[in-house]
Amino acid sequence: MCTMVRAMALVGLVGALGLADAMTGSLHAQTTGSIRGQVTQAGGLRPLSDVQVHVPGTGRGVLTDAEGSYLIPNVPVGEQVVRAELIGFGSAEQTVTVTAGQTVTLDIELSAAAIGLDEVVVTGTAGGQQRRALGNTVSTVRGSESVDRAIVPNVQSLINGRAANVVIQPGTGMVGSGSRVRIRGASSISLSNEPLLYVDGVRVDNAVGVGPTVQAFGSGVISRMNDFNPEDIESIEIIKGPAAATLYGTEASNGVIQIITKRGRVGAPVFNFTMRQGFAEFANYEDRVPTNYWRNPDTDQIESLNLAESENARGTPLWETGHQQNYSLSVSGGSEGAQYYLATDMDREKGVEPSNHLTRFSARANVTVFPHEDVEIQGNLGYTSGHTRLACEAGCGGVPWGAFYSTPENLNENLPETAPPRRGFRSHVAELYWQFEDFQDLGRFTGSARINHRPASWFNHRLAIGTDEVREDNQSITERTPLFEVFSPGSTGGKSVSRRDVSNNTIDYSASVDLEATTDLQSTTSLGAQYYRSFSKFVSASGSDFVLPGLRAINATADRNSGETYIENTTVGVFGQQQFAWKGRLFLTAALRADDNSAFGENFDLVYYPKLSGAWVISEESFFDVPFVNTLRLRGAYGQSGRQPAAFSALRTFRTLAGPNDVSTVSPEDAGNPDLGPERGAELEVGFEAGLLNERVGLEFTYYNARITDAIISRAAPPSLGFPGEQFVNLGEMKKSGFEVLLTATPIQRSNLALELTATVGRNDSEVVDLGDNPRLVTDATFGVEHRVGFAAGGWFHHKLVAAELDADGDYIRSSLMCETETGGSRPCYNEAGELDADRVYLGRTLPLYEGAFSATLTLFDRVRVYGMVDYKTDHLKWDHNLRVRCSLFNVCIESVDPANYDPVTVAAYQNAGTFGATYINDASFAKLREVSIAYDVPSSFIQRLGFSRASITVAGRNLATWTKWDGIEPEAMFLSGARAGYAQVEQNALPQLRQFATTINVSF
């Protein structure tokens, strides 16, 4: 039935396109013509695909196809300028005369260029604008180019390593898992630091760490950013700094990521089919699963166990090879009146545990219609549905829990005869964990419509409306089965269900007036307004103790509870922007935005965000003559943006409870704050782009310095308010600074051999400046994460043991323990009363100070491409909770079992559980061989016999090697949700990033 409905919808869409074309064809023929041609590389005549060819000032433009061909319809008659632009090449302009109802041919050649000043950027401006006019940096990730080169399982993998100071931090290697994203580090002390996410101009849900509620220890791992299919993405634009102020205002201080999906092209339908088959594995897990120890009390002998080795010898390996497959089909084409891009995609991925797999279906329909020569209407529809079953980790244990913390004590021969078989597993055997059902069902619709209208050559305006609807069904089920009765006597099971429904609505209008003040001076005045509304509904229910085996409904449990929550947030903003351009090479832009948000306190009025930026293409001045420098652009920008308070933070709240005679009543909970306003971020950014050595080398540099004021922090409510809870106030202040470098080079460029190199480096440092009346704000006392004035935001602070002595039994002597002080000295850890009296000393950053990537592409005979990328993150620390659980809680480390033969400081720290947490906080710097591939373009003479126009085969690998100072299982693994999801990087019994290999076949016809 679903297939029939989709087929009918497709037929209807194609019919509608034909009707639209018929209605507009006669009108366009009277006043417009068309331009067609081919774009090739200068000197080599190699066709260039995905070149943006457009007629400035008309809103008409297309992308070239695989053969470099293009056709621009509905171009106004008369003399027109045609511009062609492509990343890595200089732009080219040619003039052509368009005749009504006729098609004129215009071929264009592009020369290689290190920096693309004339590339049109759509993010952060009132409309599409050339990069040369921007005073701030906007990072661009090319979707199709990256997907063709490597295994790109999701959007976050597409971004990783391709934009400086955009840090992707994954939680686990489970199939279907996600990551958290930090742009230029963190910008808030207590609020979310995730960036805003847009798809085709519409704000969408960007939640991180969602998943089944049983993952109570903070191991929810799914990210909503990854719902979108990388195969459908044309490009991703990332705003990191002040440009967010004008267009996005409140909520934009963490940065903005805009996903731009593919569009149709004029011409006959072109079908594209992609099939990927591959596998994933827990690489070298026999060497990575720790060996654990136990002293047998009967023999006083130390026994050891590596569960990975013992299970392999038994023929029941802990992890298997997961099969991964993907199938994508798209068609694009169109006529002068309408163009379309239709696509569907299916993913079936299996993890390294039987309980971890993903099935996902997505569909997209993007249509562009020209009902009038001055009007362009774009429609974008996307739908994703899927089922993600997660392997049990963290809060619910799982195979890593059983393996990492295994013990010889639980070997069957060491257990009583009446005990269930454990084979050395910590709690349950692997086959029992695989019975847990933790899954998420998803339905997501994202739709938008955009109308561009240019009633006059000097005036244009646009209206964009859209919605994003997310429906999550998260379930965790533990059935009462015979298997549980054997391995976990007395287990009666349980179930929890949570529904998360989120709606995001966007209305965005802007208008621009372009005037030519003089021959050399152009003025662009823009005004706009936006309306954003987010509505979230959470419903949960849970029950424990199934009455009988085979039952799965919550109503069949003996102990039940439920809850329901609604959250709504609305932002209304207006802005004005003025830009002056002198001779197309000197630009000055000023803007002001005013916002109101529903989370502001009732006494707080509008918030205003200014912006000022400038750019100068100095290399186009007549006086510029610098050896080896072909292109040079200088730029700078200052801007402000913000972050609204969390819902209900400004409101006075009460909690319900049972009163006298069981009559419901309320009690004061939080005092609220009617003066509460947004956090404010102000940032200065300066930099340059340069093309060197005849455009063989490109260099982009950016320095930024930001200050976050009015940071929201929580403090105890004043007793005079009569409320016992917390009160949120605008008291904090922090600053951050850093730089970003992008270097591209083409040291070899010949007809049969080319080498392209790319390197990025990002540095981000932060410092807490003010926390009101408090010098420190502890966010996680157990793990030692706190904000302290004068130190990096969210730094690691913990007790550090520097000296200890053991007695004859191997136990620490309390009076001998010495701890490091804040000044670098040492003193006794405990006072005369036996109380802990040690400083929590600063250990290091939770977020990387440096990150970057290096990639290389070698092309042979314009047909074979060899590609590789290494990315790295350094100068940060992580909490190894695997180490703590093994050595301090379960005492299965050799230091815990045989303390007399090991370092007394280490032994004493382990024996004090989490008191001396510095023992578990270690350097997590690493570099990964993230992507490697070899691709082959099949010769046209061969594929055309098969009816194809283009075909390629790619063999690729991902996560192939890791170089790290981290002593734990995986330097990237950490909690993504729960109380430890803010700044802390805490790793506990999580799967590492999986090693993947895949073969991809792509054909066009």
RALIN-V722556 format. One record per pair of residues at least 6 apart in sequence whose C-alpha atoms are under 7 Angstrom apart, sorted by the first residue. I is the first residue (numbers start at 1). GAP is how many residues later the second one is. Records with the same first field share a line. If there is no record, write none. Layout:
I: GAP ; GAP
This chain:
17: 321
20: 317 ; 318
21: 316 ; 317
24: 313 ; 347 ; 348
25: 312
28: 46 ; 345
29: 71 ; 72
30: 70 ; 71
31: 45 ; 46 ; 69
32: 42 ; 43 ; 44 ; 45 ; 68 ; 69
33: 40 ; 41 ; 42 ; 43 ; 44 ; 65 ; 66 ; 67 ; 68 ; 69 ; 70
34: 37 ; 38 ; 39 ; 40 ; 41 ; 68 ; 69 ; 70
35: 36 ; 37 ; 38 ; 68 ; 69 ; 70 ; 71
36: 34 ; 35 ; 36 ; 67 ; 68 ; 69 ; 70
37: 32 ; 33 ; 34 ; 68 ; 69 ; 70
38: 30 ; 31 ; 32 ; 69 ; 70
39: 8 ; 9 ; 29 ; 30 ; 68 ; 69 ; 70
40: 6 ; 7 ; 8 ; 28 ; 68 ; 69 ; 70
41: 6 ; 7 ; 68 ; 69 ; 70
42: 67 ; 68 ; 69
47: 20 ; 21
48: 19 ; 20
49: 15 ; 16 ; 17 ; 18 ; 19
50: 13 ; 14 ; 15
51: 12 ; 13 ; 33 ; 34 ; 35
52: 9 ; 10 ; 11 ; 12 ; 32 ; 33 ; 34
53: 8 ; 9 ; 10 ; 29 ; 30 ; 31 ; 32
54: 6 ; 7 ; 8 ; 28 ; 29 ; 30
55: 6 ; 25 ; 26 ; 27 ; 28
56: 25
57: 400
60: 12 ; 15
61: 11
62: 8 ; 10 ; 203
63: 7 ; 202
64: 6
71: 195
73: 263
74: 262 ; 299
77: 21 ; 22 ; 23
78: 19 ; 20 ; 21
79: 16 ; 17 ; 18 ; 19
80: 15 ; 16 ; 17
81: 12 ; 13 ; 14 ; 15
82: 11 ; 12 ; 13
83: 8 ; 9 ; 10 ; 11
84: 7 ; 8 ; 9
85: 6 ; 7 ; 33 ; 34
86: 33
87: 29
88: 24 ; 25 ; 26 ; 27 ; 28
89: 21 ; 22 ; 23 ; 24 ; 25 ; 27
90: 20 ; 21 ; 22 ; 23 ; 26
91: 19 ; 27
92: 18
98: 6
112: 583
113: 582
114: 577 ; 581 ; 582 ; 583 ; 584
115: 575 ; 576 ; 583
117: 13 ; 14 ; 15
118: 12 ; 13 ; 14
119: 11 ; 12
120: 8 ; 9 ; 10 ; 11
121: 7 ; 8 ; 9 ; 10
122: 6 ; 7
123: 114 ; 135
124: 115 ; 119 ; 120 ; 123
125: 122
126: 121 ; 384 ; 400
133: 454 ; 482
134: 481
135: 478 ; 479 ; 480 ; 500 ; 501 ; 502
136: 107 ; 499 ; 500 ; 501 ; 549
138: 99 ; 100 ; 101
139: 24 ; 98 ; 99 ; 100
140: 95 ; 96 ; 97 ; 98
141: 18 ; 21 ; 94 ; 95 ; 96
142: 92 ; 93 ; 94
143: 87 ; 90 ; 91 ; 92 ; 93
144: 87 ; 89 ; 90
146: 12
147: 84
149: 718 ; 784
150: 781 ; 782 ; 783 ; 806
151: 805 ; 806 ; 807
152: 6
154: 72 ; 75 ; 76
155: 70 ; 71 ; 73 ; 75
156: 12 ; 70
160: 8
161: 691 ; 692 ; 710
164: 576 ; 577 ; 596 ; 597 ; 598 ; 688
165: 18 ; 19 ; 575 ; 597 ; 598 ; 686
166: 16 ; 17 ; 18
167: 14 ; 15 ; 16
168: 11 ; 12 ; 13 ; 14
169: 10 ; 11 ; 12 ; 803
170: 8 ; 9 ; 10 ; 802 ; 803
171: 7 ; 8 ; 50 ; 801 ; 802 ; 803 ; 804 ; 805
172: 801 ; 802 ; 818 ; 819 ; 820 ; 821
173: 818 ; 819 ; 820 ; 821
174: 177 ; 182 ; 817
175: 174 ; 175 ; 176 ; 181 ; 182 ; 183
176: 46 ; 182 ; 212
177: 44 ; 45 ; 46
178: 43 ; 44 ; 45
179: 44
180: 28 ; 796
181: 13
182: 11 ; 12
183: 57 ; 71 ; 72
184: 56 ; 580
185: 579 ; 662
186: 7
187: 6 ; 66 ; 67 ; 521
188: 523
189: 522
190: 522 ; 523
193: 61
194: 60
195: 59 ; 60 ; 61 ; 62
196: 56 ; 59 ; 60 ; 61
197: 6 ; 7 ; 9 ; 59 ; 60 ; 61
198: 6 ; 59 ; 60 ; 61
199: 59 ; 60 ; 61
200: 59 ; 60 ; 61
202: 246 ; 264 ; 265 ; 304
203: 301 ; 303
204: 264 ; 300
205: 19 ; 299
206: 18 ; 19
207: 16 ; 17
208: 14 ; 15 ; 16
209: 11 ; 12 ; 13 ; 14 ; 767 ; 768
210: 10 ; 11 ; 12 ; 13
211: 9 ; 10 ; 11 ; 229 ; 263
212: 8 ; 226 ; 227 ; 228 ; 262 ; 263 ; 264
213: 263 ; 283 ; 285
214: 182 ; 262 ; 282
215: 179 ; 180 ; 181
216: 179
217: 177 ; 178 ; 761
218: 757 ; 758 ; 759 ; 760 ; 761 ; 762
219: 174 ; 175 ; 176 ; 756 ; 757 ; 758
220: 756 ; 757
221: 755
227: 157
232: 29 ; 30
233: 26 ; 27 ; 28 ; 29
234: 26 ; 27 ; 28
235: 24 ; 25 ; 26
236: 21 ; 22 ; 23 ; 24
237: 20 ; 21 ; 22
238: 18 ; 19 ; 20
239: 16 ; 17 ; 18
240: 15 ; 16
241: 14 ; 442
242: 395 ; 396 ; 397 ; 398 ; 399 ; 441
243: 396
244: 8 ; 11 ; 397
245: 364 ; 366 ; 394 ; 395 ; 396
246: 329 ; 345 ; 346 ; 347 ; 365
249: 344 ; 346 ; 360 ; 392 ; 393
250: 345 ; 391 ; 392 ; 393 ; 394
251: 391 ; 392 ; 393
252: 389 ; 390 ; 391
253: 388 ; 389 ; 390 ; 428
262: 79
263: 77 ; 78 ; 103
264: 68 ; 69 ; 70 ; 75 ; 76 ; 77
265: 67 ; 68 ; 69 ; 74
266: 67 ; 68 ; 69 ; 70 ; 73
267: 66 ; 67 ; 68
268: 65 ; 66
269: 62 ; 63 ; 64 ; 65
270: 61 ; 62 ; 63 ; 734 ; 735
271: 59 ; 60 ; 61 ; 733 ; 734
272: 57 ; 58 ; 59 ; 731 ; 732 ; 733
273: 55 ; 56 ; 57 ; 729 ; 730 ; 731
274: 53 ; 54 ; 55 ; 726 ; 727 ; 728 ; 729
275: 51 ; 52 ; 53 ; 725 ; 726 ; 727
276: 49 ; 50 ; 51 ; 722 ; 723 ; 724 ; 725
277: 47 ; 48 ; 49 ; 721 ; 722 ; 723
278: 45 ; 46 ; 47 ; 719 ; 720 ; 721
279: 42 ; 43 ; 44 ; 45 ; 717 ; 718 ; 719
280: 41 ; 42 ; 43 ; 71 ; 714 ; 715 ; 716 ; 717
281: 39 ; 40 ; 41 ; 71 ; 713 ; 714 ; 715
282: 70 ; 712 ; 713
283: 711 ; 712
286: 22 ; 23
288: 681
289: 17 ; 19 ; 114 ; 115
290: 16 ; 114
291: 13 ; 14 ; 15
292: 12 ; 13 ; 14 ; 114 ; 115 ; 600 ; 601
293: 9 ; 10 ; 11 ; 12 ; 114 ; 115 ; 599 ; 600 ; 601 ; 604
294: 8 ; 9 ; 10 ; 113 ; 114 ; 115 ; 598 ; 603
295: 6 ; 7 ; 8 ; 602
296: 6 ; 7
303: 105
304: 104
305: 102 ; 103
307: 96 ; 99 ; 117
308: 9 ; 10
311: 6 ; 7
318: 112
319: 33 ; 34
320: 32 ; 33
321: 31
322: 28 ; 29 ; 30
323: 26 ; 27
324: 24 ; 25 ; 26
325: 22 ; 23 ; 24
326: 20 ; 21 ; 22
327: 18 ; 19 ; 20
328: 16 ; 17 ; 18
329: 14 ; 15 ; 16
330: 12 ; 13 ; 14
331: 10 ; 11 ; 12
332: 8 ; 9 ; 10
333: 6 ; 7 ; 8
334: 6
337: 32 ; 33 ; 34
338: 30 ; 31 ; 32
339: 28 ; 29 ; 30
340: 26 ; 27 ; 28
341: 24 ; 25 ; 26
342: 22 ; 23 ; 24
343: 20 ; 21 ; 22
344: 18 ; 19 ; 20
345: 16 ; 17 ; 18
346: 14 ; 15 ; 16
347: 12 ; 13 ; 14
348: 10 ; 11 ; 12
349: 8 ; 9 ; 10
350: 6 ; 7 ; 8
351: 6
353: 38
354: 80
355: 34 ; 35 ; 36 ; 79
356: 33 ; 34 ; 35
357: 31 ; 32 ; 33
358: 29 ; 30 ; 31
359: 27 ; 28 ; 29
360: 25 ; 26 ; 27
361: 23 ; 24 ; 25
362: 21 ; 22 ; 23
363: 19 ; 20 ; 21
364: 17 ; 18 ; 19
365: 15 ; 16 ; 17
366: 13 ; 14 ; 15
367: 11 ; 12 ; 13
368: 8 ; 9 ; 10 ; 11
369: 7 ; 8 ; 9
370: 6 ; 7
374: 79 ; 80 ; 81
375: 77 ; 78 ; 79
376: 75 ; 76 ; 77
377: 73 ; 74 ; 75
378: 71 ; 72 ; 73
379: 69 ; 70 ; 71
380: 67 ; 68 ; 69
381: 65 ; 66 ; 67
382: 63 ; 64 ; 65
383: 61 ; 62 ; 63
384: 59 ; 60 ; 61
385: 57 ; 58 ; 59
386: 55 ; 56 ; 57
387: 53 ; 54 ; 55
388: 51 ; 52 ; 53
389: 49 ; 50 ; 51
390: 48 ; 49
391: 7
392: 6 ; 41 ; 44
393: 596 ; 597
394: 594 ; 595 ; 596
398: 35
399: 31 ; 34
400: 589 ; 590 ; 591
401: 588
402: 23 ; 24 ; 25 ; 26
403: 22
404: 585
405: 21 ; 481
406: 18 ; 19 ; 20
407: 17 ; 18 ; 19 ; 485
408: 16
409: 15
410: 12 ; 13 ; 14 ; 15
411: 11 ; 12 ; 13
412: 9 ; 10 ; 11
420: 66 ; 67
421: 66
422: 6 ; 7
428: 59
432: 52
436: 41 ; 42
437: 39 ; 40 ; 41
438: 37 ; 38 ; 39
439: 35 ; 36 ; 37
440: 32 ; 33 ; 34 ; 35
441: 31 ; 32 ; 33
442: 29 ; 30 ; 31
443: 27 ; 28 ; 29
444: 25 ; 26 ; 27
445: 23 ; 24 ; 25
446: 21 ; 22 ; 23
447: 19 ; 20 ; 21
448: 17 ; 18 ; 19
449: 15 ; 16 ; 17
450: 12 ; 13 ; 14 ; 15
451: 11 ; 12 ; 13
452: 9 ; 10 ; 11
453: 7 ; 8 ; 9
454: 6 ; 7
458: 55 ; 56 ; 57
459: 53 ; 54 ; 55
460: 51 ; 52 ; 53
461: 49 ; 50 ; 51
462: 47 ; 48 ; 49
463: 45 ; 46 ; 47
464: 43 ; 44 ; 45
465: 41 ; 42 ; 43
466: 39 ; 40 ; 41
467: 37 ; 38 ; 39
468: 35 ; 36 ; 37
469: 33 ; 34 ; 35
470: 31 ; 32 ; 33
471: 29 ; 30 ; 31
472: 27 ; 28 ; 29
473: 25 ; 26 ; 27
474: 23 ; 24 ; 25
475: 21 ; 22 ; 23
476: 19 ; 20 ; 21
477: 17 ; 18 ; 19
478: 15 ; 16 ; 17
479: 14 ; 15 ; 71 ; 73
480: 11 ; 12 ; 13 ; 66 ; 69 ; 70
481: 68 ; 69
484: 7
485: 6
492: 53 ; 54
493: 51 ; 52 ; 53
494: 49 ; 50 ; 51 ; 52 ; 63
495: 47 ; 48 ; 49 ; 59
496: 45 ; 46 ; 47
497: 43 ; 44 ; 45
498: 41 ; 42 ; 43
499: 39 ; 40 ; 41
500: 37 ; 38 ; 39
501: 35 ; 36 ; 37
502: 33 ; 34 ; 35
503: 31 ; 32 ; 33
504: 29 ; 30 ; 31
505: 27 ; 28 ; 29
506: 25 ; 26 ; 27
507: 23 ; 24 ; 25
508: 21 ; 22 ; 23
509: 19 ; 20 ; 21
510: 16 ; 17 ; 18 ; 19
511: 15 ; 16 ; 17
512: 12 ; 13 ; 14 ; 15
513: 11 ; 12 ; 13
514: 9 ; 10 ; 11
515: 7 ; 8 ; 9
516: 6 ; 7
517: 6
520: 62 ; 63
521: 59 ; 60 ; 61 ; 62
522: 58 ; 59 ; 60
523: 56 ; 57 ; 58
524: 54 ; 55 ; 56
525: 52 ; 53 ; 54
526: 50 ; 51 ; 52
527: 48 ; 49 ; 50
528: 46 ; 47 ; 48
529: 44 ; 45 ; 46
530: 42 ; 43 ; 44
531: 40 ; 41 ; 42
532: 38 ; 39 ; 40
533: 36 ; 37 ; 38
534: 34 ; 35 ; 36
535: 32 ; 33 ; 34
536: 30 ; 31 ; 32
537: 28 ; 29 ; 30
538: 26 ; 27 ; 28
539: 24 ; 25 ; 26
540: 22 ; 23 ; 24
541: 20 ; 21 ; 22
542: 12 ; 18 ; 19 ; 20
543: 11 ; 14 ; 15 ; 16 ; 17 ; 18
544: 13 ; 14 ; 15 ; 16
545: 12 ; 13 ; 14
546: 10 ; 11 ; 12
547: 9 ; 10 ; 11
567: 80
569: 29 ; 30
570: 27 ; 28
571: 24 ; 25 ; 26 ; 27
572: 23 ; 24 ; 25
573: 20 ; 21 ; 22 ; 23
574: 19 ; 20 ; 21
575: 17 ; 18 ; 19
576: 15 ; 16 ; 17
577: 13 ; 14 ; 15
578: 11 ; 12 ; 13
579: 8 ; 9 ; 10 ; 11
580: 7 ; 8 ; 9
581: 6 ; 7
585: 31 ; 32
586: 29 ; 30 ; 31
587: 27 ; 28 ; 29
588: 25 ; 26 ; 27
589: 23 ; 24 ; 25
590: 21 ; 22 ; 23
591: 19 ; 20 ; 21
592: 16 ; 17 ; 18 ; 19
593: 15 ; 16 ; 17
594: 12 ; 13 ; 14 ; 15
595: 11 ; 12 ; 13
596: 10 ; 11
599: 45 ; 46 ; 47 ; 48 ; 49 ; 51
600: 44 ; 45 ; 50 ; 76 ; 77 ; 78
601: 49 ; 72 ; 73 ; 74 ; 75 ; 76
602: 72 ; 73
603: 71 ; 72
604: 71 ; 72 ; 73
609: 31 ; 32
610: 29 ; 30
611: 27 ; 28 ; 29
612: 25 ; 26 ; 27
613: 23 ; 24 ; 25
614: 21 ; 22 ; 23
615: 18 ; 19 ; 20 ; 21
616: 17 ; 18 ; 19
617: 15 ; 16 ; 17
618: 6 ; 14 ; 15
619: 11 ; 12 ; 13 ; 14
628: 64 ; 65
629: 61 ; 62 ; 63 ; 64
630: 61 ; 62 ; 64 ; 65
631: 59 ; 60 ; 61
632: 57 ; 58 ; 59
633: 55 ; 56 ; 57
634: 53 ; 54 ; 55
635: 51 ; 52 ; 53
636: 49 ; 50 ; 51
637: 47 ; 48 ; 49
638: 45 ; 46 ; 47
639: 43 ; 44 ; 45
640: 40 ; 41 ; 42 ; 43
641: 39 ; 40 ; 41
642: 36 ; 37 ; 38 ; 39
643: 35 ; 36 ; 37
644: 33 ; 34 ; 35
645: 32 ; 33
649: 23 ; 79
650: 22 ; 23 ; 24 ; 26
651: 21 ; 22
652: 18 ; 19 ; 20
653: 15 ; 16 ; 17 ; 18 ; 19
654: 12 ; 13 ; 14 ; 15 ; 16
655: 11 ; 12 ; 13 ; 14
656: 8 ; 9 ; 10 ; 11
657: 7 ; 8 ; 9
658: 6 ; 7
659: 6
668: 55
669: 54 ; 55 ; 56
670: 53 ; 54 ; 55 ; 56 ; 57
671: 46 ; 50 ; 52 ; 54 ; 55 ; 56
672: 55 ; 56
673: 54 ; 55
676: 53 ; 54
677: 53
679: 29 ; 30 ; 31 ; 32 ; 33
680: 28 ; 29 ; 30
681: 25 ; 26 ; 27 ; 28
682: 24 ; 25 ; 26
683: 21 ; 22 ; 23 ; 24
684: 20 ; 21 ; 22
685: 17 ; 18 ; 19 ; 20
686: 16 ; 17 ; 18
687: 14 ; 15 ; 16
688: 12 ; 13 ; 14
689: 10 ; 11 ; 12
690: 8 ; 9 ; 10
691: 6 ; 7 ; 8
692: 6
696: 49 ; 50 ; 51
697: 47 ; 48 ; 49
698: 45 ; 46 ; 47
699: 43 ; 44 ; 45
700: 41 ; 42 ; 43
701: 39 ; 40 ; 41
702: 37 ; 38 ; 39
703: 35 ; 36 ; 37
704: 33 ; 34 ; 35
705: 31 ; 32 ; 33
706: 29 ; 30 ; 31
707: 27 ; 28 ; 29
708: 25 ; 26 ; 27
709: 23 ; 24 ; 25
710: 20 ; 21 ; 22 ; 23
711: 19 ; 20 ; 21 ; 22
712: 16 ; 17 ; 18 ; 19 ; 20
713: 15 ; 16 ; 17 ; 18 ; 19
714: 12 ; 13 ; 14 ; 15
715: 11 ; 12 ; 13
716: 9 ; 10 ; 11
717: 6 ; 7 ; 8 ; 9 ; 10
731: 40 ; 41
732: 38 ; 39 ; 40
733: 35 ; 36 ; 37 ; 38
734: 33 ; 34 ; 35 ; 36
735: 31 ; 32 ; 33 ; 34
736: 28 ; 29 ; 30 ; 31
737: 27 ; 28 ; 29
738: 25 ; 26 ; 27
739: 23 ; 24 ; 25
740: 21 ; 22 ; 23
741: 19 ; 20 ; 21
742: 17 ; 18 ; 19
743: 15 ; 16 ; 17
744: 13 ; 14 ; 15
745: 11 ; 12 ; 13
746: 9 ; 10 ; 11
747: 8
748: 6 ; 7
749: 6
751: 110
752: 108 ; 109 ; 110
753: 106 ; 107 ; 108
754: 104 ; 105 ; 106
755: 102 ; 103 ; 104
756: 100 ; 101 ; 102
757: 98 ; 99 ; 100
758: 96 ; 97 ; 98
759: 94 ; 95 ; 96
760: 92 ; 93 ; 94
761: 90 ; 91 ; 92
762: 88 ; 89 ; 90
763: 86 ; 87 ; 88
764: 85 ; 86
765: 84
766: 26 ; 27
767: 23 ; 24 ; 25 ; 26
768: 19 ; 20 ; 21 ; 22 ; 23 ; 24 ; 25
769: 20 ; 21
770: 19
771: 18
775: 13 ; 14
776: 10 ; 11 ; 12 ; 13
777: 9 ; 10 ; 11
778: 7 ; 8 ; 9
779: 6 ; 7
780: 6
783: 134
784: 12 ; 13 ; 14
785: 9 ; 10 ; 11 ; 12 ; 199
786: 8 ; 9 ; 10 ; 11
787: 6 ; 7 ; 8
792: 53
794: 52 ; 189
795: 49 ; 50 ; 51
796: 46 ; 47 ; 48 ; 49 ; 50
797: 43 ; 44 ; 45 ; 46
798: 42 ; 43 ; 44 ; 118 ; 119 ; 120
799: 20 ; 39 ; 40 ; 41 ; 42 ; 116 ; 117 ; 118 ; 119
800: 19 ; 20 ; 116 ; 117 ; 118
801: 17 ; 18 ; 19 ; 104 ; 108 ; 115
802: 16 ; 17 ; 18 ; 103
803: 14 ; 15 ; 102
804: 8 ; 12 ; 13 ; 14 ; 100 ; 101 ; 104
805: 7 ; 8 ; 11 ; 99
806: 6 ; 7 ; 98
807: 6
810: 89 ; 90
812: 96
817: 11 ; 12
818: 8 ; 9 ; 10 ; 11
819: 7 ; 8 ; 9 ; 10 ; 19
820: 6 ; 7
821: 6 ; 18 ; 20
822: 17 ; 19
829: 7 ; 8 ; 9
830: 6 ; 7 ; 8
831: 6
844: 32 ; 33
845: 31 ; 32
846: 30 ; 31 ; 32 ; 137 ; 138 ; 139
847: 29
848: 25 ; 26 ; 27 ; 28
849: 25 ; 26 ; 27
850: 23 ; 24 ; 25
851: 21 ; 22 ; 23
852: 19 ; 20 ; 21
853: 16 ; 17 ; 18 ; 19
854: 15 ; 16 ; 17
855: 13 ; 14 ; 15
856: 11 ; 12 ; 13
857: 8 ; 9 ; 10 ; 11
858: 7 ; 8 ; 9
859: 6 ; 7
863: 73 ; 74
864: 71 ; 72 ; 73
865: 69 ; 70 ; 71
866: 67 ; 68 ; 69
867: 65 ; 66 ; 67
868: 63 ; 64 ; 65
869: 60 ; 61 ; 62 ; 63
870: 57 ; 58 ; 59 ; 60
871: 56 ; 57 ; 58 ; 59
872: 54 ; 55 ; 56
873: 52 ; 53 ; 54
874: 51 ; 52
875: 50
876: 47 ; 48 ; 49
877: 44 ; 45 ; 46 ; 47
878: 43 ; 44 ; 45 ; 46 ; 107 ; 108
879: 41 ; 42 ; 43 ; 106 ; 107 ; 108
880: 40 ; 41 ; 88 ; 106 ; 107
881: 39 ; 105 ; 106 ; 107
882: 105 ; 106 ; 107
883: 37
884: 36
886: 6 ; 7
887: 6 ; 9 ; 23
888: 22 ; 23 ; 25
889: 24
891: 6
895: 7 ; 12
896: 11
899: 8
909: 7 ; 10
922: 44
923: 42 ; 43
924: 40 ; 41 ; 42 ; 47
925: 39 ; 40 ; 41
926: 36 ; 37 ; 38 ; 39 ; 45
927: 35 ; 36 ; 37
928: 31 ; 33 ; 34 ; 35
929: 30 ; 31 ; 32 ; 33
930: 28 ; 29 ; 30
931: 26 ; 27 ; 28
932: 24 ; 25 ; 26
933: 21 ; 22 ; 23 ; 24
934: 20 ; 21 ; 22
935: 17 ; 18 ; 19 ; 20
936: 16 ; 17 ; 18
937: 14 ; 15 ; 16
938: 13 ; 14
940: 9 ; 10
943: 6 ; 7 ; 8
947: 58
948: 55 ; 56 ; 57
949: 55 ; 56
950: 53 ; 54 ; 55
951: 51 ; 52 ; 53
952: 49 ; 50 ; 51
953: 47 ; 48 ; 49
954: 45 ; 46 ; 47
955: 43 ; 44 ; 45
956: 41 ; 42 ; 43
957: 39 ; 40 ; 41
958: 37 ; 38 ; 39
959: 34 ; 35 ; 36 ; 37
960: 35
969: 23
970: 22
973: 14 ; 17 ; 19
974: 11 ; 12 ; 13
975: 6 ; 10 ; 11 ; 12
